[in-house]
Amino acid sequence: MRDAWLAERTKLIQASGIRRVFDLARELTHPVNLSIGQPHFDVPTPIKQAAIAAILAGQNGYTVTQGIAELRDKLRQRIRQSLPDGDRDVLITSGTSGGLVLAVLATVNPGDEVIIFDPYFVMYPHLVRMAGGIPVFVDTYPDFQMDPDRVRQAITRATKLILFNSPCNPTGTVVSRERVKALAEIAAKYGLLLVSDEVYRAFCYDREFTSPVEFNPNVLVLDGFSKAYGMTGWRLGYAHGPRRLIEEIAKLQQFTFVCAPSIVQHAGIVALDWDVSPTVAEYRSKRDRICAALQGYYQLVVPDGAFYLFPRVPWGSDEEFVAACVGEQLLVIPGSVFSQRNTHFRISYAADDETIERGIEILIRLARRGSKTT
């Protein structure tokens, strides 16, 4: 193949570091996998049954681009309970990531600056560059709480958009209500679009979830079914925001994804009635267990939500430490996949208890190894 065939944008995007860890997992005989950002539980049976029923009923063709009316209406009802005012609409997307792709393509022009909080979800800077935009990183170390003053300092005449994620992947941080309000007001003051990625909103443990749309009706919200219902491979998400913006995003979906998978949309109607509180309680317990075990060995911020822990490496760089983990059959993700720094690593505790216990043993052993060499 000739490189001349490739578009310049491909040179701006590197293969995901997470995928490289997946490749390593296939090479290990008995991996202790604390790398994967997906729930360890299966899709609840009633949701599966709804998908099967849709198949048997012949609901296997294209849907309208916006999504089936029953699902959109149910989502509208939920949204209006907390946001009774405002001219908002809903679009069903091919996963939250599909909505994110379309949102960036619909709003970012070449040369536009997009504010991204560091650490960040791995897709954010790559999607911005793919659209010709310029990522502007706003540091949130050491506590991973967004600082409104740093946001103000990062804004220039070229700033177009702010990408915001709470609860956050990879840190598990739930941003405080006061700071979310400040961010929403900054976006409104400077005429910036604020995109709020809320796919982990169900997983909040110590701090109540707050969406910036409560304070700014022009916020674009992205959400989905992958994390709360274990439907990661089903690719079902949704976006809600100002009607005019949703119309343009839907237009792009028509010529890219076409529509979200039809049978999954019918299952989504049932999923919205499923009680996720037992799952959230289980994940809170997992968080408590792993944090209690590692706090004496690692510098870490106890996460308020999601199912990730982002500790500082006890020695070496993130890649050196993760390589040592792999040598012990443990799979975690180097922090530089999610950050401009190489000082941390990500643990996913979306795993069964036995895997978590094996991971804790290995991590403690590696931390002690480092202390003996210093």
N, C-alpha and C positions, 0 to 999 in steps of 0.2 A: 504494500500500500504506500502511496506517495503522501508525504506530509502536506504537500501543496493542496491536497483535497480538503484539508481540515480548515474549519473556520477559526479565525483568531480567538474567538471567545473560548474555545476548548483549551487554549493555553492558560487561561485565567482560572481554571477550575482543576483542582487536584482530586484524585480518587480519595474517598472518605477513609480516614484512619480507622473508623469503626468497621468498615468492610474488611480492612486488612486484618483486624482482630478476628472477624468471622472466619477468614481464610485460615488463620492459625488454629482456630477451634477444630477445624476438620482434620488437622494434622496431629492433634493430641489424642492420646488413648482414653484418658479419663479426666477431661478438663473440668475445672471448677469455674463455672462460667458466671461471673458477676459483671459482665460487659453489656449484655443485651438490654436495650431500653424498651422492653415490652413486658406486659404482665405475665406472670408464670401460670395464671389460671386459664382455664378454657372458657370459651364463650358459653354463657348460661343456656341451659337447654331450651327454655321458651323462645329465646332469640333464634337458636338454630332451627327450631320447629317452624318459626315464622318464615325463615328463608326457604326451607324445604317446601312449605305450603305454597309459597310464591312460585317456586319452580313448577310444582305439580299443577298449579292453576294457570300456567302458561304465561306468567309475568316475566318473560325472558327476553323481550325486545328492548329497543331503545326507549328511554323515557324522554319527556321534554327536558331541554337543557337545564332548566331551573330546578328540576327535581319534581317528584310526584307531589300532588296537591296535599294528600293526607299527611305526609311527613312535614312539609313546609308549614301547613296550618298548625300542626301540633307544636312545632318549634316557635312559631309566631306567638302562640298563646303563652308559652313559657317566657318568652322575651318581654311580652307586654305586661306580665305580672310585676316585673322589676323596672321596666322602662315604659310606662304607659303613654308617654309623649314622644313625639318625633316621627318623622317620615322615613321609617326604616323598612328594608325588605330582607328576605332570606334567600340564599342560594345553596343548594346541596352540591357538594364538591367531591372529587375523588380523593378522599382523605384530607386531613388538615394540611398536609404538605402540598396537595394539589391546589388548595385554596391559596396557600402562601405563594406558590409560583404565579398564579394568575393575578394576585394582588400586586406583586412586584412588577410584573409585565404591564399591568394596566396603569401604573402610576409613575414609574421611574424612567426618566429620559437619560440618554447619555450625558454624563457630567453632573447629574444630580447627586447630592450627598445624602446618605442614609445613616442615621445614628443607630448604632448597635451597642448593646451593653455587654461588656466583657467580664466574665465568660458568657458565651452565647451558644444557642443551638447551632450545630455544625452547618446547616444549610444556609443560614442567613447571609454571610458575606459572599458566598459563591453565587447565590441567586442575584444579589445586587450587582455583582460584576457581570453576570450573564446579561443583565439588562443594560449594561453600559454605565451603571451607577458607581459611586465611590463610597465604600464603607468607611464610616468614621466611628472609631471605637471609643466608648466612654467606660473607663475603668471603674469596677465596683469592688475591687479588693480593698481591705481584707475581709469585710463582713458580708460582701455580695449584696448589699442594699444599695439600690439606685440613689444617687445624690442629685437632687434637682439643680444645685448650683453647677455641677459639672456638665449637666445637660445644657444649661444656658450658655456656658462658656464654649460649648462645641458647636453651637448654631452659627451658621454663616448665611450669606445671601443665597448660597447654592443648596442649602438644606431643604429637602423635600419631604422627608418621611422619617418617622421613628419606629423601629421595630422593638416591641416590648413583650416579654414572656414572664408570666408569674402565674403559678409556681414555675420555677425556672429549671430547665434542663441546660446545664448539668449540675447545678448547685443545690437544687431543692428549695431555694429561697422563695418565700412568699413575701412580696413587697408590702410594707405597711400601708394602711389606708391613707395616712397623711401624705406619704410620698407619692402614692398613686394619684391622689387628688392634685398634688402639685404638678405632676407630669402632665396630666390631662389639661390643666390650666395653661401650662407652658405651650403645649401644642396649639391650643385655641388662640393664645395671644399672638403667636408668631405665624399663624396660618398654616401649620404643618399637619400632615395626615399622621395620625397615631394608629398603628396596627397592633392590636393586642392578641397575642397567641395564647389561648386559654385552654388548651387541650388537657392540661393537668388539673383543672380547677376543682375536680372532685376530690383530689388528694391534698387536703389541707388539714393539718394536725393541731398546731398550736396557735395559729393566727387565722382569722376569718378571711376568706377570699374577698377581694375587692376588684371589680372591673373598672377601668378608667372611663367606660361609657356612662357610668353613673354621673360623671361630672362634665362630660363633653359628648354631645349627641352625634358628633361627626366622627367618632372613633369607629374604625373597622375591626370587628371581632372575628377571629378564626377559632373554630372549635371542632370537635369530632368525637367519634365513638371508639377509637382505637384503644385508649388507655383505660377508661372507666369500665368497659365491657369486654376487654380482651380481644377486640375485633381488629387487630393490627393489619392482618392480611386481607381484610374485607374492603378496605379503602373507602371509608365513608366519613365525610366531614361536612361542615357547613360554614358559611360566612353570613354575617348580618351587619348591615351598615346603611349609610345614606342611600336612598333608592337609586339616585343617579349613578353612584359608584357601582352598586351591585349590578345595574343594567350593563355597564361596560365590562365588568368582570365576567358576567354571563355570556356576553358576546365573544369574549376570548375563549371561554370554555367550549362554546359551540364549535370552534375551529381547532380545538386541541383535544381535550378529554371527551368531548361530545356530551357525556352525562356521567353521573356516578353509576356504579353497577346497579342494575334494576332490582334484582332480587334482594340485594343488601338494603336498598332503600325501604323495602317493605319490612324487613327485619328491624330496621331502625325505629319504626313506629312502636314496636313492642319493647325495644331496648329502653326507650325513654321512660317506661313505667317500671323498670327493674330497679330494685333497691340496692344501691352499691355500698351502703353504710357498713355491712359486715366486712366487705373487702377492704374498705378504708381503715377500719379498726385493725384488721390483720396486718396491713402495711405499716400502720403506726407502731405496732408491736415489733415488727421486723426492724424498723428504724431505731427504736429504743434499744433493742438487743445489740445491734452492730455498733451503734454509737457508744454505748456503755463499755463494750469490749475494747474498742480502739482508742478511746480518749486518753488513756495513759501512755499511748505509743505514738499517736499522730496528732498534729495540729489540725483541728477541724472545726467547722461551724456546723452545729446541729441543724439539719434542714427542717424547715417548717412544713414542707409539702413535697409533692411528686414522689419518686422512689429512687432518688440518687443521693450520694454522698460525695463530696469533692474535697478530700483531704490533701494536705501538703505532703509531698514525698519526703520521707525521713532522711534520705541521702540521695546524692546524684541528681541527674536531670530526670524529667518525667519519663523519657524514653528509656533511659538506663534502668530506672526502677521497674518499669513495666516489663522490660526484657527479663529482669530477674524474676518477676512474677510468673511470666510464661515458662521460665525454667523450672518453676515449682508447680506447673500445670494450672496456674491461676490466670484467668483472663479478666483484665480490667482495661480501661481506656486512658492513654496519656492525655493529660490536660491540655496540651498544645493543640489537640484536635478542636477544642472549644475556646481557645484563648490565644492571645498574643504572648502569653507567658508559658514557660515550660516547667512550672514549679509544683503542679498539682496533678492529681489523677482522679478519674471518675469511677465510682463503684455503683453498680445497680443492685439494689437489694430486692428487686422483683425476681425472686428465686425461692425455691423451697427451703425449709429450715435447715435441712441437712447440708445443702450446698452453702448456705450462709455460714454455718458452723465451720465447715472445712475451709472456707475463705478466710474467716477470722483467724484460724490457727496459722495459716500460711502468712497472713499479713503481720501477725505478731512475731512470727519467726523471722521474717525479713526485717522488721523494725529492729529487733534485737541484734541481728547480724550487723546492721549499720552502726549501732551503738558500740559494738566491739571494735570497730575499725576507726573510730573517731577519738 
